[in-house]
Amino acid sequence: MEIVVVIGAIAVSVLVFTLMLKVVKATLQTALVVAVVLLVLQLAFGIGPGTIVEQIQQWIPGQGTPNS
């Protein structure tokens, strides 16, 4: 019976580790894409990250300045 518990624990550990690797990979890919987009905006158009954040805050209700 003890071997079944060990095998089950190993299986769960492998599944959790695999899931964590997928999450980290997706996070790093997203961060890289955002960094490239911000770099292109900065170099091509002179639009900095602060300008982007201000625009996003205007889109979120209750944030930034009102659109009136």
All heavy atoms as TSV, in Angstrom:
chain	resi	resn	atom	element	x	y	z
A	1	MET	N	N	0.820	-1.201	0.000
A	1	MET	CA	C	0.000	0.000	0.000
A	1	MET	C	C	0.859	1.257	0.000
A	1	MET	O	O	0.493	2.253	-0.596
A	1	MET	CB	C	-0.915	-0.036	1.232
A	1	MET	CG	C	-1.934	1.051	1.236
A	1	MET	SD	S	-3.069	0.850	-0.132
A	1	MET	CE	C	-4.379	1.860	0.360
A	2	GLU	N	N	2.005	1.198	0.663
A	2	GLU	CA	C	2.879	2.357	0.754
A	2	GLU	C	C	3.450	2.738	-0.614
A	2	GLU	O	O	3.618	3.926	-0.912
A	2	GLU	CB	C	4.023	2.052	1.726
A	2	GLU	CG	C	4.791	3.271	2.138
A	2	GLU	CD	C	5.774	2.951	3.242
A	2	GLU	OE1	O	5.361	2.395	4.268
A	2	GLU	OE2	O	6.959	3.265	3.043
A	3	ILE	N	N	3.715	1.767	-1.462
A	3	ILE	CA	C	4.256	2.044	-2.797
A	3	ILE	C	C	3.242	2.805	-3.657
A	3	ILE	O	O	3.612	3.644	-4.468
A	3	ILE	CB	C	4.720	0.732	-3.490
A	3	ILE	CG1	C	5.511	1.052	-4.775
A	3	ILE	CG2	C	3.546	-0.141	-3.822
A	3	ILE	CD1	C	6.864	1.575	-4.509
A	4	VAL	N	N	1.952	2.535	-3.437
A	4	VAL	CA	C	0.910	3.238	-4.180
A	4	VAL	C	C	0.904	4.715	-3.809
A	4	VAL	O	O	0.761	5.588	-4.682
A	4	VAL	CB	C	-0.471	2.587	-3.920
A	4	VAL	CG1	C	-1.579	3.392	-4.570
A	4	VAL	CG2	C	-0.492	1.151	-4.391
A	5	VAL	N	N	1.093	5.012	-2.555
A	5	VAL	CA	C	1.130	6.397	-2.089
A	5	VAL	C	C	2.348	7.111	-2.679
A	5	VAL	O	O	2.248	8.261	-3.134
A	5	VAL	CB	C	1.153	6.459	-0.542
A	5	VAL	CG1	C	1.368	7.880	-0.062
A	5	VAL	CG2	C	-0.125	5.888	0.018
A	6	VAL	N	N	3.480	6.436	-2.704
A	6	VAL	CA	C	4.693	7.025	-3.260
A	6	VAL	C	C	4.514	7.299	-4.753
A	6	VAL	O	O	4.862	8.379	-5.249
A	6	VAL	CB	C	5.912	6.109	-3.018
A	6	VAL	CG1	C	7.127	6.605	-3.786
A	6	VAL	CG2	C	6.220	6.017	-1.536
A	7	ILE	N	N	3.964	6.346	-5.477
A	7	ILE	CA	C	3.728	6.527	-6.915
A	7	ILE	C	C	2.736	7.663	-7.149
A	7	ILE	O	O	2.925	8.496	-8.042
A	7	ILE	CB	C	3.246	5.211	-7.554
A	7	ILE	CG1	C	4.385	4.189	-7.540
A	7	ILE	CG2	C	2.755	5.445	-8.973
A	7	ILE	CD1	C	3.983	2.798	-7.968
A	8	GLY	N	N	1.691	7.725	-6.359
A	8	GLY	CA	C	0.720	8.811	-6.475
A	8	GLY	C	C	1.354	10.164	-6.200
A	8	GLY	O	O	1.090	11.148	-6.908
A	9	ALA	N	N	2.195	10.241	-5.188
A	9	ALA	CA	C	2.862	11.495	-4.847
A	9	ALA	C	C	3.806	11.928	-5.966
A	9	ALA	O	O	3.883	13.119	-6.311
A	9	ALA	CB	C	3.624	11.343	-3.539
A	10	ILE	N	N	4.512	10.982	-6.543
A	10	ILE	CA	C	5.409	11.295	-7.659
A	10	ILE	C	C	4.606	11.786	-8.856
A	10	ILE	O	O	4.976	12.780	-9.505
A	10	ILE	CB	C	6.273	10.077	-8.029
A	10	ILE	CG1	C	7.283	9.799	-6.919
A	10	ILE	CG2	C	6.982	10.290	-9.360
A	10	ILE	CD1	C	8.056	8.514	-7.079
A	11	ALA	N	N	3.488	11.141	-9.158
A	11	ALA	CA	C	2.652	11.539	-10.287
A	11	ALA	C	C	2.120	12.955	-10.090
A	11	ALA	O	O	2.154	13.784	-11.010
A	11	ALA	CB	C	1.501	10.555	-10.473
A	12	VAL	N	N	1.633	13.254	-8.900
A	12	VAL	CA	C	1.118	14.595	-8.609
A	12	VAL	C	C	2.241	15.625	-8.697
A	12	VAL	O	O	2.063	16.717	-9.261
A	12	VAL	CB	C	0.434	14.626	-7.222
A	12	VAL	CG1	C	0.148	16.052	-6.787
A	12	VAL	CG2	C	-0.835	13.808	-7.239
A	13	SER	N	N	3.414	15.289	-8.181
A	13	SER	CA	C	4.548	16.212	-8.235
A	13	SER	C	C	4.950	16.518	-9.674
A	13	SER	O	O	5.226	17.673	-10.020
A	13	SER	CB	C	5.748	15.619	-7.498
A	13	SER	OG	O	5.446	15.440	-6.140
A	14	VAL	N	N	4.969	15.501	-10.523
A	14	VAL	CA	C	5.320	15.703	-11.930
A	14	VAL	C	C	4.276	16.587	-12.612
A	14	VAL	O	O	4.617	17.498	-13.374
A	14	VAL	CB	C	5.465	14.347	-12.657
A	14	VAL	CG1	C	5.535	14.538	-14.162
A	14	VAL	CG2	C	6.691	13.615	-12.154
A	15	LEU	N	N	3.001	16.349	-12.341
A	15	LEU	CA	C	1.945	17.167	-12.949
A	15	LEU	C	C	2.028	18.622	-12.501
A	15	LEU	O	O	1.892	19.543	-13.312
A	15	LEU	CB	C	0.575	16.580	-12.622
A	15	LEU	CG	C	0.239	15.244	-13.296
A	15	LEU	CD1	C	-1.072	14.696	-12.746
A	15	LEU	CD2	C	0.165	15.409	-14.795
A	16	VAL	N	N	2.256	18.855	-11.222
A	16	VAL	CA	C	2.367	20.223	-10.707
A	16	VAL	C	C	3.601	20.908	-11.293
A	16	VAL	O	O	3.535	22.069	-11.711
A	16	VAL	CB	C	2.409	20.223	-9.163
A	16	VAL	CG1	C	2.804	21.593	-8.621
A	16	VAL	CG2	C	1.072	19.792	-8.608
A	17	PHE	N	N	4.713	20.195	-11.366
A	17	PHE	CA	C	5.937	20.763	-11.933
A	17	PHE	C	C	5.735	21.122	-13.396
A	17	PHE	O	O	6.134	22.201	-13.845
A	17	PHE	CB	C	7.088	19.762	-11.786
A	17	PHE	CG	C	8.400	20.286	-12.293
A	17	PHE	CD1	C	9.093	21.258	-11.590
A	17	PHE	CD2	C	8.936	19.808	-13.475
A	17	PHE	CE1	C	10.297	21.744	-12.057
A	17	PHE	CE2	C	10.141	20.286	-13.955
A	17	PHE	CZ	C	10.827	21.255	-13.248
A	18	THR	N	N	5.087	20.247	-14.158
A	18	THR	CA	C	4.811	20.508	-15.565
A	18	THR	C	C	3.911	21.734	-15.718
A	18	THR	O	O	4.150	22.584	-16.580
A	18	THR	CB	C	4.144	19.282	-16.223
A	18	THR	OG1	O	4.987	18.147	-16.043
A	18	THR	CG2	C	3.912	19.506	-17.693
A	19	LEU	N	N	2.884	21.830	-14.889
A	19	LEU	CA	C	1.996	22.989	-14.933
A	19	LEU	C	C	2.751	24.270	-14.617
A	19	LEU	O	O	2.583	25.294	-15.298
A	19	LEU	CB	C	0.837	22.803	-13.951
A	19	LEU	CG	C	-0.121	23.979	-13.825
A	19	LEU	CD1	C	-0.863	24.197	-15.141
A	19	LEU	CD2	C	-1.101	23.748	-12.701
A	20	MET	N	N	3.611	24.238	-13.621
A	20	MET	CA	C	4.379	25.429	-13.254
A	20	MET	C	C	5.319	25.845	-14.375
A	20	MET	O	O	5.494	27.040	-14.633
A	20	MET	CB	C	5.171	25.185	-11.961
A	20	MET	CG	C	4.294	25.049	-10.731
A	20	MET	SD	S	3.195	26.452	-10.480
A	20	MET	CE	C	4.355	27.745	-10.206
A	21	LEU	N	N	5.921	24.889	-15.057
A	21	LEU	CA	C	6.783	25.220	-16.191
A	21	LEU	C	C	5.994	25.907	-17.298
A	21	LEU	O	O	6.467	26.875	-17.905
A	21	LEU	CB	C	7.455	23.964	-16.741
A	21	LEU	CG	C	8.630	23.426	-15.939
A	21	LEU	CD1	C	9.174	22.153	-16.597
A	21	LEU	CD2	C	9.728	24.449	-15.798
A	22	LYS	N	N	4.779	25.431	-17.561
A	22	LYS	CA	C	3.940	26.057	-18.589
A	22	LYS	C	C	3.563	27.484	-18.190
A	22	LYS	O	O	3.565	28.388	-19.026
A	22	LYS	CB	C	2.675	25.226	-18.823
A	22	LYS	CG	C	2.941	23.925	-19.531
A	22	LYS	CD	C	1.661	23.145	-19.748
A	22	LYS	CE	C	1.953	21.811	-20.426
A	22	LYS	NZ	N	0.725	21.041	-20.656
A	23	VAL	N	N	3.258	27.697	-16.927
A	23	VAL	CA	C	2.894	29.033	-16.447
A	23	VAL	C	C	4.088	29.984	-16.565
A	23	VAL	O	O	3.951	31.113	-17.044
A	23	VAL	CB	C	2.377	28.972	-14.997
A	23	VAL	CG1	C	2.261	30.358	-14.388
A	23	VAL	CG2	C	1.050	28.244	-14.930
A	24	VAL	N	N	5.254	29.529	-16.155
A	24	VAL	CA	C	6.451	30.370	-16.229
A	24	VAL	C	C	6.787	30.675	-17.681
A	24	VAL	O	O	7.125	31.820	-18.021
A	24	VAL	CB	C	7.640	29.688	-15.512
A	24	VAL	CG1	C	8.950	30.392	-15.812
A	24	VAL	CG2	C	7.395	29.643	-14.017
A	25	LYS	N	N	6.676	29.686	-18.551
A	25	LYS	CA	C	6.965	29.899	-19.975
A	25	LYS	C	C	6.004	30.933	-20.573
A	25	LYS	O	O	6.428	31.856	-21.281
A	25	LYS	CB	C	6.847	28.586	-20.734
A	25	LYS	CG	C	7.140	28.705	-22.198
A	25	LYS	CD	C	6.984	27.373	-22.917
A	25	LYS	CE	C	7.137	27.543	-24.412
A	25	LYS	NZ	N	6.882	26.312	-25.138
A	26	ALA	N	N	4.721	30.814	-20.277
A	26	ALA	CA	C	3.737	31.764	-20.800
A	26	ALA	C	C	3.983	33.162	-20.246
A	26	ALA	O	O	3.871	34.159	-20.973
A	26	ALA	CB	C	2.329	31.300	-20.453
A	27	THR	N	N	4.346	33.256	-18.982
A	27	THR	CA	C	4.629	34.547	-18.366
A	27	THR	C	C	5.833	35.217	-19.012
A	27	THR	O	O	5.800	36.416	-19.323
A	27	THR	CB	C	4.869	34.370	-16.851
A	27	THR	OG1	O	3.716	33.775	-16.268
A	27	THR	CG2	C	5.160	35.697	-16.174
A	28	LEU	N	N	6.884	34.453	-19.225
A	28	LEU	CA	C	8.081	35.010	-19.842
A	28	LEU	C	C	7.818	35.435	-21.288
A	28	LEU	O	O	8.305	36.482	-21.734
A	28	LEU	CB	C	9.231	34.008	-19.782
A	28	LEU	CG	C	9.803	33.744	-18.389
A	28	LEU	CD1	C	10.867	32.662	-18.444
A	28	LEU	CD2	C	10.359	35.014	-17.785
A	29	GLN	N	N	7.037	34.647	-22.021
A	29	GLN	CA	C	6.711	35.017	-23.399
A	29	GLN	C	C	5.906	36.311	-23.433
A	29	GLN	O	O	6.167	37.192	-24.257
A	29	GLN	CB	C	5.928	33.903	-24.086
A	29	GLN	CG	C	6.778	32.721	-24.471
A	29	GLN	CD	C	5.974	31.598	-25.112
A	29	GLN	OE1	O	4.757	31.536	-24.959
A	29	GLN	NE2	N	6.651	30.710	-25.803
A	30	THR	N	N	4.942	36.433	-22.536
A	30	THR	CA	C	4.126	37.645	-22.487
A	30	THR	C	C	4.979	38.855	-22.125
A	30	THR	O	O	4.850	39.925	-22.741
A	30	THR	CB	C	2.979	37.480	-21.473
A	30	THR	OG1	O	2.208	36.342	-21.841
A	30	THR	CG2	C	2.097	38.709	-21.429
A	31	ALA	N	N	5.847	38.702	-21.139
A	31	ALA	CA	C	6.722	39.807	-20.738
A	31	ALA	C	C	7.637	40.219	-21.888
A	31	ALA	O	O	7.871	41.415	-22.106
A	31	ALA	CB	C	7.544	39.410	-19.516
A	32	LEU	N	N	8.133	39.253	-22.632
A	32	LEU	CA	C	9.011	39.557	-23.760
A	32	LEU	C	C	8.251	40.300	-24.859
A	32	LEU	O	O	8.750	41.281	-25.420
A	32	LEU	CB	C	9.628	38.280	-24.318
A	32	LEU	CG	C	10.621	38.450	-25.463
A	32	LEU	CD1	C	11.808	39.292	-25.014
A	32	LEU	CD2	C	11.083	37.103	-25.966
A	33	VAL	N	N	7.035	39.879	-25.148
A	33	VAL	CA	C	6.226	40.548	-26.173
A	33	VAL	C	C	5.918	41.981	-25.753
A	33	VAL	O	O	6.025	42.913	-26.553
A	33	VAL	CB	C	4.926	39.754	-26.455
A	33	VAL	CG1	C	3.955	40.575	-27.288
A	33	VAL	CG2	C	5.244	38.442	-27.145
A	34	VAL	N	N	5.550	42.181	-24.494
A	34	VAL	CA	C	5.263	43.537	-23.996
A	34	VAL	C	C	6.510	44.409	-24.097
A	34	VAL	O	O	6.439	45.568	-24.526
A	34	VAL	CB	C	4.735	43.479	-22.544
A	34	VAL	CG1	C	4.717	44.865	-21.914
A	34	VAL	CG2	C	3.359	42.850	-22.513
A	35	ALA	N	N	7.658	43.855	-23.733
A	35	ALA	CA	C	8.899	44.619	-23.803
A	35	ALA	C	C	9.230	45.007	-25.242
A	35	ALA	O	O	9.641	46.150	-25.508
A	35	ALA	CB	C	10.048	43.811	-23.201
A	36	VAL	N	N	9.028	44.100	-26.175
A	36	VAL	CA	C	9.306	44.401	-27.583
A	36	VAL	C	C	8.344	45.474	-28.101
A	36	VAL	O	O	8.756	46.411	-28.794
A	36	VAL	CB	C	9.231	43.117	-28.446
A	36	VAL	CG1	C	9.222	43.442	-29.923
A	36	VAL	CG2	C	10.389	42.197	-28.110
A	37	VAL	N	N	7.063	45.358	-27.756
A	37	VAL	CA	C	6.089	46.356	-28.200
A	37	VAL	C	C	6.441	47.734	-27.636
A	37	VAL	O	O	6.421	48.735	-28.360
A	37	VAL	CB	C	4.648	45.942	-27.802
A	37	VAL	CG1	C	3.672	47.085	-27.973
A	37	VAL	CG2	C	4.203	44.733	-28.611
A	38	LEU	N	N	6.777	47.796	-26.354
A	38	LEU	CA	C	7.158	49.080	-25.753
A	38	LEU	C	C	8.424	49.646	-26.387
A	38	LEU	O	O	8.524	50.856	-26.619
A	38	LEU	CB	C	7.349	48.928	-24.245
A	38	LEU	CG	C	6.077	48.726	-23.426
A	38	LEU	CD1	C	6.420	48.453	-21.966
A	38	LEU	CD2	C	5.168	49.926	-23.542
A	39	LEU	N	N	9.381	48.778	-26.690
A	39	LEU	CA	C	10.612	49.234	-27.330
A	39	LEU	C	C	10.335	49.799	-28.726
A	39	LEU	O	O	10.855	50.863	-29.087
A	39	LEU	CB	C	11.619	48.091	-27.412
A	39	LEU	CG	C	12.978	48.434	-28.021
A	39	LEU	CD1	C	13.694	49.468	-27.158
A	39	LEU	CD2	C	13.822	47.190	-28.173
A	40	VAL	N	N	9.493	49.111	-29.488
A	40	VAL	CA	C	9.148	49.592	-30.828
A	40	VAL	C	C	8.411	50.927	-30.743
A	40	VAL	O	O	8.707	51.860	-31.508
A	40	VAL	CB	C	8.312	48.540	-31.588
A	40	VAL	CG1	C	7.701	49.125	-32.847
A	40	VAL	CG2	C	9.169	47.329	-31.924
A	41	LEU	N	N	7.462	51.041	-29.822
A	41	LEU	CA	C	6.746	52.305	-29.660
A	41	LEU	C	C	7.695	53.435	-29.275
A	41	LEU	O	O	7.565	54.562	-29.763
A	41	LEU	CB	C	5.638	52.169	-28.614
A	41	LEU	CG	C	4.410	51.366	-29.029
A	41	LEU	CD1	C	3.492	51.151	-27.838
A	41	LEU	CD2	C	3.664	52.067	-30.145
A	42	GLN	N	N	8.647	53.135	-28.411
A	42	GLN	CA	C	9.600	54.157	-27.966
A	42	GLN	C	C	10.516	54.578	-29.117
A	42	GLN	O	O	10.710	55.774	-29.355
A	42	GLN	CB	C	10.440	53.622	-26.806
A	42	GLN	CG	C	11.507	54.586	-26.311
A	42	GLN	CD	C	10.931	55.785	-25.592
A	42	GLN	OE1	O	10.014	55.643	-24.817
A	42	GLN	NE2	N	11.470	56.966	-25.848
A	43	LEU	N	N	11.063	53.631	-29.825
A	43	LEU	CA	C	12.033	53.953	-30.871
A	43	LEU	C	C	11.374	54.523	-32.128
A	43	LEU	O	O	11.903	55.442	-32.748
A	43	LEU	CB	C	12.845	52.708	-31.228
A	43	LEU	CG	C	13.745	52.163	-30.120
A	43	LEU	CD1	C	14.429	50.888	-30.567
A	43	LEU	CD2	C	14.763	53.203	-29.686
A	44	ALA	N	N	10.222	53.981	-32.515
A	44	ALA	CA	C	9.595	54.396	-33.771
A	44	ALA	C	C	8.764	55.664	-33.621
A	44	ALA	O	O	8.729	56.494	-34.536
A	44	ALA	CB	C	8.732	53.265	-34.313
A	45	PHE	N	N	8.090	55.809	-32.488
A	45	PHE	CA	C	7.137	56.915	-32.356
A	45	PHE	C	C	7.430	57.850	-31.178
A	45	PHE	O	O	6.736	58.837	-30.985
A	45	PHE	CB	C	5.710	56.370	-32.201
A	45	PHE	CG	C	5.299	55.461	-33.322
A	45	PHE	CD1	C	5.222	54.096	-33.123
A	45	PHE	CD2	C	5.000	55.965	-34.574
A	45	PHE	CE1	C	4.851	53.252	-34.150
A	45	PHE	CE2	C	4.621	55.135	-35.607
A	45	PHE	CZ	C	4.547	53.768	-35.404
A	46	GLY	N	N	8.396	57.521	-30.338
A	46	GLY	CA	C	8.708	58.349	-29.181
A	46	GLY	C	C	7.674	58.255	-28.075
A	46	GLY	O	O	7.577	59.144	-27.242
A	47	ILE	N	N	6.890	57.179	-28.086
A	47	ILE	CA	C	5.859	56.978	-27.064
A	47	ILE	C	C	6.464	56.135	-25.947
A	47	ILE	O	O	6.845	54.987	-26.161
A	47	ILE	CB	C	4.623	56.273	-27.657
A	47	ILE	CG1	C	4.016	57.120	-28.774
A	47	ILE	CG2	C	3.594	55.971	-26.570
A	47	ILE	CD1	C	2.916	56.422	-29.541
A	48	GLY	N	N	6.528	56.701	-24.743
A	48	GLY	CA	C	7.127	55.997	-23.622
A	48	GLY	C	C	6.119	55.171	-22.840
A	48	GLY	O	O	4.907	55.295	-23.028
A	49	PRO	N	N	6.611	54.344	-21.936
A	49	PRO	CA	C	5.731	53.505	-21.116
A	49	PRO	C	C	4.757	54.317	-20.269
A	49	PRO	O	O	3.624	53.911	-20.040
A	49	PRO	CB	C	6.691	52.728	-20.219
A	49	PRO	CG	C	7.998	52.775	-20.920
A	49	PRO	CD	C	8.022	54.045	-21.700
A	50	GLY	N	N	5.191	55.488	-19.798
A	50	GLY	CA	C	4.307	56.340	-18.994
A	50	GLY	C	C	3.077	56.781	-19.764
A	50	GLY	O	O	1.963	56.823	-19.221
A	51	THR	N	N	3.248	57.085	-21.033
A	51	THR	CA	C	2.123	57.486	-21.878
A	51	THR	C	C	1.137	56.334	-22.036
A	51	THR	O	O	-0.081	56.534	-21.993
A	51	THR	CB	C	2.633	57.927	-23.264
A	51	THR	OG1	O	3.627	58.928	-23.089
A	51	THR	CG2	C	1.509	58.456	-24.118
A	52	ILE	N	N	1.656	55.146	-22.196
A	52	ILE	CA	C	0.810	53.950	-22.344
A	52	ILE	C	C	0.016	53.716	-21.058
A	52	ILE	O	O	-1.195	53.469	-21.093
A	52	ILE	CB	C	1.657	52.710	-22.679
A	52	ILE	CG1	C	2.445	52.915	-23.970
A	52	ILE	CG2	C	0.795	51.463	-22.752
A	52	ILE	CD1	C	1.607	53.076	-25.198
A	53	VAL	N	N	0.683	53.832	-19.916
A	53	VAL	CA	C	0.004	53.616	-18.631
A	53	VAL	C	C	-1.090	54.655	-18.428
A	53	VAL	O	O	-2.197	54.331	-17.977
A	53	VAL	CB	C	1.025	53.645	-17.469
A	53	VAL	CG1	C	0.323	53.679	-16.119
A	53	VAL	CG2	C	1.958	52.458	-17.560
A	54	GLU	N	N	-0.816	55.905	-18.773
A	54	GLU	CA	C	-1.829	56.960	-18.635
A	54	GLU	C	C	-3.052	56.662	-19.504
A	54	GLU	O	O	-4.192	56.844	-19.072
A	54	GLU	CB	C	-1.244	58.312	-19.026
A	54	GLU	CG	C	-0.253	58.858	-18.038
A	54	GLU	CD	C	0.429	60.124	-18.530
A	54	GLU	OE1	O	-0.032	60.704	-19.537
A	54	GLU	OE2	O	1.429	60.522	-17.913
A	55	GLN	N	N	-2.821	56.191	-20.730
A	55	GLN	CA	C	-3.935	55.864	-21.626
A	55	GLN	C	C	-4.764	54.709	-21.080
A	55	GLN	O	O	-5.991	54.749	-21.100
A	55	GLN	CB	C	-3.407	55.512	-23.019
A	55	GLN	CG	C	-4.497	55.237	-24.023
A	55	GLN	CD	C	-5.369	56.460	-24.281
A	55	GLN	OE1	O	-4.886	57.559	-24.450
A	55	GLN	NE2	N	-6.671	56.257	-24.300
A	56	ILE	N	N	-4.110	53.703	-20.567
A	56	ILE	CA	C	-4.826	52.549	-19.997
A	56	ILE	C	C	-5.643	52.986	-18.789
A	56	ILE	O	O	-6.784	52.545	-18.601
A	56	ILE	CB	C	-3.835	51.423	-19.630
A	56	ILE	CG1	C	-3.232	50.839	-20.911
A	56	ILE	CG2	C	-4.520	50.337	-18.807
A	56	ILE	CD1	C	-2.108	49.857	-20.693
A	57	GLN	N	N	-5.094	53.880	-17.958
A	57	GLN	CA	C	-5.822	54.369	-16.793
A	57	GLN	C	C	-7.063	55.146	-17.196
A	57	GLN	O	O	-8.068	55.124	-16.488
A	57	GLN	CB	C	-4.923	55.236	-15.917
A	57	GLN	CG	C	-3.904	54.445	-15.139
A	57	GLN	CD	C	-2.970	55.323	-14.333
A	57	GLN	OE1	O	-2.878	56.532	-14.562
A	57	GLN	NE2	N	-2.273	54.720	-13.397
A	58	GLN	N	N	-7.023	55.814	-18.325
A	58	GLN	CA	C	-8.209	56.534	-18.799
A	58	GLN	C	C	-9.303	55.567	-19.239
A	58	GLN	O	O	-10.482	55.880	-19.150
A	58	GLN	CB	C	-7.840	57.465	-19.952
A	58	GLN	CG	C	-7.045	58.663	-19.508
A	58	GLN	CD	C	-6.673	59.571	-20.672
A	58	GLN	OE1	O	-7.060	59.333	-21.800
A	58	GLN	NE2	N	-5.907	60.619	-20.380
A	59	TRP	N	N	-8.927	54.398	-19.731
A	59	TRP	CA	C	-9.913	53.408	-20.182
A	59	TRP	C	C	-10.591	52.698	-19.023
A	59	TRP	O	O	-11.712	52.237	-19.146
A	59	TRP	CB	C	-9.265	52.356	-21.064
A	59	TRP	CG	C	-8.805	52.876	-22.400
A	59	TRP	CD1	C	-9.221	54.011	-23.025
A	59	TRP	CD2	C	-7.848	52.280	-23.255
A	59	TRP	NE1	N	-8.575	54.155	-24.215
A	59	TRP	CE2	C	-7.730	53.105	-24.399
A	59	TRP	CE3	C	-7.077	51.131	-23.179
A	59	TRP	CZ2	C	-6.879	52.805	-25.439
A	59	TRP	CZ3	C	-6.222	50.843	-24.232
A	59	TRP	CH2	C	-6.126	51.663	-25.345
A	60	ILE	N	N	-9.911	52.600	-17.871
A	60	ILE	CA	C	-10.452	51.878	-16.720
A	60	ILE	C	C	-11.378	52.813	-15.954
A	60	ILE	O	O	-10.969	53.903	-15.546
A	60	ILE	CB	C	-9.319	51.376	-15.802
A	60	ILE	CG1	C	-8.410	50.422	-16.569
A	60	ILE	CG2	C	-9.890	50.692	-14.567
A	60	ILE	CD1	C	-7.172	50.019	-15.803
A	61	PRO	N	N	-12.638	52.410	-15.735
A	61	PRO	CA	C	-13.567	53.268	-14.986
A	61	PRO	C	C	-13.053	53.543	-13.574
A	61	PRO	O	O	-12.573	52.651	-12.880
A	61	PRO	CB	C	-14.849	52.444	-14.926
A	61	PRO	CG	C	-14.726	51.450	-16.025
A	61	PRO	CD	C	-13.263	51.192	-16.190
A	62	GLY	N	N	-13.141	54.809	-13.172
A	62	GLY	CA	C	-12.710	55.200	-11.834
A	62	GLY	C	C	-11.236	55.497	-11.736
A	62	GLY	O	O	-10.739	55.810	-10.668
A	63	GLN	N	N	-10.487	55.373	-12.828
A	63	GLN	CA	C	-9.063	55.645	-12.822
A	63	GLN	C	C	-8.771	56.817	-13.764
A	63	GLN	O	O	-9.448	57.014	-14.749
A	63	GLN	CB	C	-8.274	54.420	-13.307
A	63	GLN	CG	C	-8.449	53.192	-12.456
A	63	GLN	CD	C	-7.786	53.342	-11.108
A	63	GLN	OE1	O	-6.709	53.907	-10.995
A	63	GLN	NE2	N	-8.441	52.849	-10.067
A	64	GLY	N	N	-7.730	57.551	-13.490
A	64	GLY	CA	C	-7.320	58.637	-14.373
A	64	GLY	C	C	-8.294	59.800	-14.352
A	64	GLY	O	O	-9.116	59.953	-13.459
A	65	THR	N	N	-8.218	60.607	-15.398
A	65	THR	CA	C	-9.074	61.775	-15.484
A	65	THR	C	C	-10.354	61.427	-16.259
A	65	THR	O	O	-10.330	60.579	-17.148
A	65	THR	CB	C	-8.359	62.921	-16.207
A	65	THR	OG1	O	-7.945	62.456	-17.505
A	65	THR	CG2	C	-7.145	63.376	-15.432
A	66	PRO	N	N	-11.484	62.064	-15.941
A	66	PRO	CA	C	-12.724	61.775	-16.653
A	66	PRO	C	C	-12.645	62.243	-18.107
A	66	PRO	O	O	-11.907	63.159	-18.432
A	66	PRO	CB	C	-13.797	62.552	-15.898
A	66	PRO	CG	C	-13.111	63.283	-14.795
A	66	PRO	CD	C	-11.650	62.991	-14.848
A	67	ASN	N	N	-13.423	61.595	-18.974
A	67	ASN	CA	C	-13.426	61.921	-20.406
A	67	ASN	C	C	-14.470	62.964	-20.758
A	67	ASN	O	O	-15.084	62.895	-21.796
A	67	ASN	CB	C	-13.670	60.642	-21.233
A	67	ASN	CG	C	-12.514	59.682	-21.145
A	67	ASN	OD1	O	-11.386	60.092	-20.918
A	67	ASN	ND2	N	-12.796	58.417	-21.332
A	68	SER	N	N	-14.689	63.969	-19.942
A	68	SER	CA	C	-15.705	64.976	-20.245
A	68	SER	C	C	-15.137	66.262	-20.697
A	68	SER	O	O	-14.287	66.537	-21.324
A	68	SER	CB	C	-16.540	65.285	-19.014
A	68	SER	OG	O	-15.717	65.607	-17.916
